[in-house]
Amino acid sequence: MDTERTWDDGSVPYLVAAIVAAVAAVVGWLARPLVPDAEERRELTDAVSAVDRELAANLELTTMFDQTKQAVTLENGEFARYIATLARHAAPAAAAVAKLYDRMALAESAMERRGPANSLRPEDRSLIEGWEGDAREAQRSLRESLEARPSAGWSALSARLHGRFARR
């Protein structure tokens, strides 16, 4: 007797397995490591290098202040020039550096305040030393942002999907 095929004749599990395999293959392909664009990498390297040099110069200036007790003006031009690039490609490091640069005026003011015999108040000294320590930490976080591994897995998947829908 010739009967019509039904859903429970054994072919449906193969169809479901094929659909699951196809979905897994698409997700696996989208979740592969997301390598940054060479132009973006160059922009980030230029920005990190410039701000790192500026922070090194500022640390050198604070060292000179420690030795001479003469107030110095700290540099901030490269940070202003590259803040957008850093925020786009290295957001956590950019946030730390932005907080540091926001406190720069406080450190400069502390260097200018004097007590008797050209001495510094303890709170001014701790503010300056705290700024120096935070500047060194910001340098480390900037340098580590260059060593970041390509994102993979769910982060790469969401970045690819977000980039795909953002372009529309």
Salt bridges, closest charged atoms under 4 A:
ASP9 OD2 - ARG5 NE 3.31
GLU39 OE2 - ARG42 NH2 2.47
GLU43 OE1 - ARG88 NH2 3.37
GLU43 OE1 - HIS89 NE2 3.51
ASP46 OD2 - ARG42 NH1 2.78
ASP52 OD1 - ARG143 NH2 3.07
GLU78 OE1 - ARG81 NH1 3.52
GLU123 OE2 - ARG121 NE 2.87
ASP124 OD1 - ARG113 NH2 2.73
ASP124 OD2 - ARG121 NE 3.72
GLU129 OE2 - ARG125 NH1 3.90
ASP134 OD2 - ARG103 NH1 2.72
GLU137 OE1 - ARG140 NH2 3.08
